[in-house]
Amino acid sequence: MTSFTGSCMCNQLKFSFTGEPKQTAICHCVQCQKLSGSAFTYNLLVDREDFKWTSGEPKTGSFVQESGIYIQYFFCPDCGTIIFKQTEEKADLRPFAIVQAGTVDGYDTKRKPDVEFWVSRKADWVQPIPGVP
């Protein structure tokens, strides 16, 4: 079975997960824009039971997304890197750790995502991705 590792920018927080992501997704929601400081986030949906912290203790924060869903996120208390988000309120996302793709060691972020969320919030300069709903 495939195994992945990752960390925050300062390497205080380290994690691992087994198995390929169930889905890859770009999110354009306002909250992901604010959390990332960018126009969108690239996320890997990983089974929560397969995600393990291997070093460090994350801090948590939360927000209510525009759709009304409560989201909790986990980040490094030193460098601030957000590692993943999760929700208990949306059944189709409940089983997943929504891992920030850039925190995963060696993950090919050039890979086309499976889906885009909140395309109504997509920046005008971000082009549609052919074949991605």
Rosetta silent file (secondary structure, phi, psi, omega in degrees, C-alpha in Angstrom):
SEQUENCE: MTSFTGSCMCNQLKFSFTGEPKQTAICHCVQCQKLSGSAFTYNLLVDREDFKWTSGEPKTGSFVQESGIYIQYFFCPDCGTIIFKQTEEKADLRPFAIVQAGTVDGYDTKRKPDVEFWVSRKADWVQPIPGVP
SCORE:     score description
SCORE:     0.000 S_00000001
   1 L     0.000  140.645 -179.953    0.000    0.000    0.000 S_00000001
   2 L   -67.302  141.517  179.345    1.219    3.486   -0.841 S_00000001
   3 E  -129.295  139.958 -179.636    2.413    5.584    2.082 S_00000001
   4 E  -124.059  151.432  172.787    2.883    9.359    2.227 S_00000001
   5 E  -127.757  163.861  177.776    4.635   11.681    4.668 S_00000001
   6 E  -167.395  176.016 -178.452    4.488   15.422    5.083 S_00000001
   7 E  -161.989  171.931  171.791    5.211   18.362    7.332 S_00000001
   8 L   -82.181  179.500 -178.201    4.741   22.030    8.000 S_00000001
   9 L   -61.882  -39.310 -176.195    7.261   24.628    6.797 S_00000001
  10 L   -92.538   -0.160  179.010    9.404   24.473    9.966 S_00000001
  11 L    69.241   11.577  176.035    9.162   20.656   10.281 S_00000001
  12 L   -70.426  -41.396  177.698    7.762   20.794   13.831 S_00000001
  13 L   -97.520  127.223  176.074    4.563   19.066   12.706 S_00000001
  14 E  -130.910  150.755 -177.832    4.984   15.839   10.766 S_00000001
  15 E  -147.924  169.102  173.031    2.385   13.375    9.578 S_00000001
  16 E  -146.872  158.630  170.347    1.828   10.303    7.470 S_00000001
  17 E  -151.121  154.099  179.638   -1.064    8.575    5.759 S_00000001
  18 E  -110.997  151.329  179.245   -1.498    5.362    3.848 S_00000001
  19 L    88.416  150.757  176.762   -3.405    4.811    0.649 S_00000001
  20 L   -67.938  149.469  174.450   -3.975    7.050   -2.324 S_00000001
  21 L   -56.224  142.958  178.615   -6.171   10.115   -1.770 S_00000001
  22 L   -71.534  -28.327  179.186   -9.835    9.300   -2.402 S_00000001
  23 E  -160.848  151.599  171.903  -10.194   12.536   -4.336 S_00000001
  24 E  -115.828  139.402 -172.772   -8.180   15.636   -5.178 S_00000001
  25 E  -145.596  139.938  169.593   -9.962   18.970   -5.119 S_00000001
  26 E   -99.269  134.513  178.276   -9.324   22.640   -5.671 S_00000001
  27 E  -119.489  128.800 -178.928  -11.405   24.904   -3.447 S_00000001
  28 L  -106.129   10.247 -176.626  -12.085   28.537   -4.331 S_00000001
  29 L   -63.305  156.355 -178.144  -14.219   29.428   -1.275 S_00000001
  30 H   -58.469  -40.207 -177.951  -13.493   32.700    0.500 S_00000001
  31 H   -66.640  -41.095  176.478  -12.347   30.918    3.664 S_00000001
  32 H   -65.364  -35.526  176.070   -9.793   28.762    1.797 S_00000001
  33 H   -62.252  -44.965 -179.880   -8.551   31.913    0.078 S_00000001
  34 H   -67.339  -43.698 -179.822   -8.060   33.601    3.445 S_00000001
  35 H   -62.452  -36.816 -175.387   -6.475   30.544    5.097 S_00000001
  36 H   -93.138  -19.898 -174.235   -4.010   30.056    2.247 S_00000001
  37 L    71.697   21.779 -177.016   -3.408   33.675    1.292 S_00000001
  38 L  -136.474 -176.919 -177.158   -4.002   32.597   -2.299 S_00000001
  39 L   -78.728  -17.417 -179.415   -6.804   32.313   -4.852 S_00000001
  40 L  -167.031  169.560  172.219   -7.548   28.657   -4.007 S_00000001
  41 E  -118.381  150.702  174.897   -6.310   25.581   -2.160 S_00000001
  42 E  -109.778  118.719 -169.519   -5.335   22.214   -3.642 S_00000001
  43 E  -122.269  147.928  174.805   -6.554   19.473   -1.309 S_00000001
  44 E  -113.028  122.908  177.515   -6.222   15.716   -0.952 S_00000001
  45 E   -88.602  111.899 -173.511   -9.168   13.905    0.602 S_00000001
  46 E  -118.847  138.489  175.627   -7.616   11.197    2.766 S_00000001
  47 E   -55.973  125.872 -178.734   -9.415    8.735    5.041 S_00000001
  48 H   -57.062  -36.889 -178.673   -9.102   10.212    8.552 S_00000001
  49 H   -66.882  -18.375  178.974   -8.382    6.799   10.031 S_00000001
  50 H   -93.639   -7.644 -178.692   -5.299    6.548    7.770 S_00000001
  51 E   -92.143  130.621  179.876   -3.910    9.979    8.817 S_00000001
  52 E  -135.325  136.996  169.490   -1.456   10.016   11.752 S_00000001
  53 E   -77.871  131.540  179.171    0.564   12.758   13.440 S_00000001
  54 E  -110.430  -13.088  178.445    4.154   11.518   13.734 S_00000001
  55 E  -161.724  138.823  175.637    5.702   14.587   15.392 S_00000001
  56 L    84.804  170.871 -178.978    4.483   17.727   17.132 S_00000001
  57 L  -128.627  116.533 -177.751    1.116   18.891   18.399 S_00000001
  58 L   -75.581  158.377  166.578   -1.084   21.021   16.119 S_00000001
  59 E   -95.171  161.755  178.515   -3.199   23.978   17.132 S_00000001
  60 E  -125.029  151.641  173.373   -6.757   24.142   15.888 S_00000001
  61 E  -138.591  173.756  179.290   -8.961   26.850   14.531 S_00000001
  62 E  -153.136  162.327  175.541  -12.424   26.854   13.038 S_00000001
  63 E  -155.828  164.748  172.780  -14.760   28.777   10.813 S_00000001
  64 E  -107.444  118.470 -179.048  -18.227   28.527    9.348 S_00000001
  65 L   -68.530  161.285 -179.327  -18.056   28.269    5.574 S_00000001
  66 L   -50.182  -32.947 -178.676  -20.393   30.336    3.393 S_00000001
  67 L   -78.153   -4.259  179.720  -22.663   27.301    3.035 S_00000001
  68 L    95.168    2.403 -178.770  -23.056   27.179    6.830 S_00000001
  69 L   -82.557  131.111  175.786  -20.786   24.170    7.383 S_00000001
  70 E   -78.555  125.999 -179.380  -18.558   24.253   10.476 S_00000001
  71 E  -121.337  135.221  174.154  -14.937   23.471    9.499 S_00000001
  72 E  -109.443  140.706  177.110  -12.051   22.772   11.869 S_00000001
  73 E  -129.141  153.909 -174.564   -8.447   23.184   10.706 S_00000001
  74 E  -119.902  129.233 -174.007   -5.130   22.016   12.134 S_00000001
  75 E  -143.958  163.189  179.823   -1.971   24.111   11.885 S_00000001
  76 L   -74.549  130.129  179.177    1.564   24.478   13.222 S_00000001
  77 L   -69.931  -18.237 -179.776    1.746   26.670   16.339 S_00000001
  78 L   -93.898  -57.329 -174.526    5.180   27.975   15.267 S_00000001
  79 L   -95.873  -14.694  176.534    5.135   28.590   11.507 S_00000001
  80 L    85.835   -0.817 -179.507    1.351   28.663   10.983 S_00000001
  81 L   -59.386  128.086  175.628    1.251   26.144    8.121 S_00000001
  82 E   -84.309  125.958 -178.473   -2.228   24.655    7.785 S_00000001
  83 E   -92.717  -51.618  178.035   -1.975   20.877    7.392 S_00000001
  84 E  -155.038  166.548  177.203   -5.598   19.808    7.029 S_00000001
  85 E  -123.398  158.621  174.924   -9.254   20.651    7.503 S_00000001
  86 E  -152.796  161.478  175.536  -12.202   18.479    8.536 S_00000001
  87 L  -142.694  148.809  174.527  -15.937   18.710    9.116 S_00000001
  88 L  -102.956   -9.766 -169.545  -18.494   16.648   10.991 S_00000001
  89 L   -91.668  -24.728 -176.971  -21.475   18.365    9.377 S_00000001
  90 L  -107.271  110.901 -170.557  -21.292   17.381    5.716 S_00000001
  91 L   -54.141  -40.020 -177.019  -21.796   13.636    5.363 S_00000001
  92 L   -74.059  -14.143  177.045  -19.810   13.237    2.131 S_00000001
  93 L  -106.465  -13.656 -174.288  -16.759   14.977    3.689 S_00000001
  94 L   -52.655  -41.472 -175.737  -17.055   13.606    7.260 S_00000001
  95 L   -77.648    1.054 -170.034  -14.715   10.608    6.830 S_00000001
  96 E  -111.176  146.103  160.272  -11.884   12.692    5.391 S_00000001
  97 E   -91.368  123.342 -178.172   -8.877   14.685    6.451 S_00000001
  98 E   -95.743   90.241 -169.570   -8.749   17.377    3.765 S_00000001
  99 E   -84.232  134.156  174.955   -4.959   17.655    3.499 S_00000001
 100 E   -67.765  118.036 -172.912   -3.253   20.662    1.908 S_00000001
 101 H   -56.779  -35.685 -178.056   -1.432   19.073   -1.061 S_00000001
 102 H   -68.026  -11.948  178.720    1.639   21.296   -0.703 S_00000001
 103 H   -89.614   -8.157 -176.846    2.388   19.854    2.740 S_00000001
 104 E   -90.073  122.837 -178.017    2.786   16.295    1.398 S_00000001
 105 L   -58.784  124.229  173.395    6.397   15.344    0.658 S_00000001
 106 L    70.910    6.975  179.850    6.967   14.733   -3.046 S_00000001
 107 L   -71.284  134.073 -177.441    3.298   14.914   -4.032 S_00000001
 108 L   -79.992   93.664 -179.268    2.961   15.961   -7.675 S_00000001
 109 L   -75.281   -1.870  173.333    0.837   19.112   -7.434 S_00000001
 110 L   -78.853  -12.952  179.299    1.015   19.407  -11.233 S_00000001
 111 L   -63.946  135.229 -178.802   -1.468   16.535  -11.289 S_00000001
 112 L   -67.349  133.666  178.424   -4.918   17.603  -12.455 S_00000001
 113 L   -70.287  161.794  178.158   -7.503   17.669   -9.631 S_00000001
 114 L   -80.358  -30.891 -173.402  -10.626   15.524   -9.754 S_00000001
 115 E  -154.569  157.641  172.917  -13.038   18.324   -8.887 S_00000001
 116 E  -119.770  136.137  175.657  -13.291   22.057   -8.131 S_00000001
 117 E  -106.161  150.919  175.733  -15.407   23.456   -5.292 S_00000001
 118 L    55.693   46.832  179.276  -16.891   26.938   -5.110 S_00000001
 119 H   -64.206  -20.190  176.221  -16.240   27.789   -8.771 S_00000001
 120 H   -65.293  -19.129  178.558  -18.583   30.766   -8.308 S_00000001
 121 H  -101.871    3.942 -177.669  -15.742   32.284   -6.220 S_00000001
 122 L   -63.033  136.089  176.408  -13.003   31.404   -8.724 S_00000001
 123 L   -61.439  143.005 -177.787  -10.740   34.345   -9.645 S_00000001
 124 L   -58.096  -30.003 -177.223  -11.399   35.605  -13.176 S_00000001
 125 L   -82.640   -8.699  177.585   -7.804   34.915  -14.200 S_00000001
 126 L   -84.331  118.533 -176.779   -8.006   31.222  -13.177 S_00000001
 127 L   -76.256  149.296  173.696   -8.815   29.242  -16.310 S_00000001
 128 L   -60.796  146.802  178.679  -11.304   26.361  -16.347 S_00000001
 129 L   -97.937  114.534 -177.755   -9.616   22.965  -16.100 S_00000001
 130 L   -54.963  130.557  176.550  -10.717   20.790  -19.037 S_00000001
 131 L    81.064    3.313 -179.215  -12.588   17.698  -17.887 S_00000001
 132 L  -110.926  119.448 -179.799  -12.830   18.771  -14.230 S_00000001
 133 L   -72.722    0.000    0.000  -16.328   19.416  -12.848 S_00000001
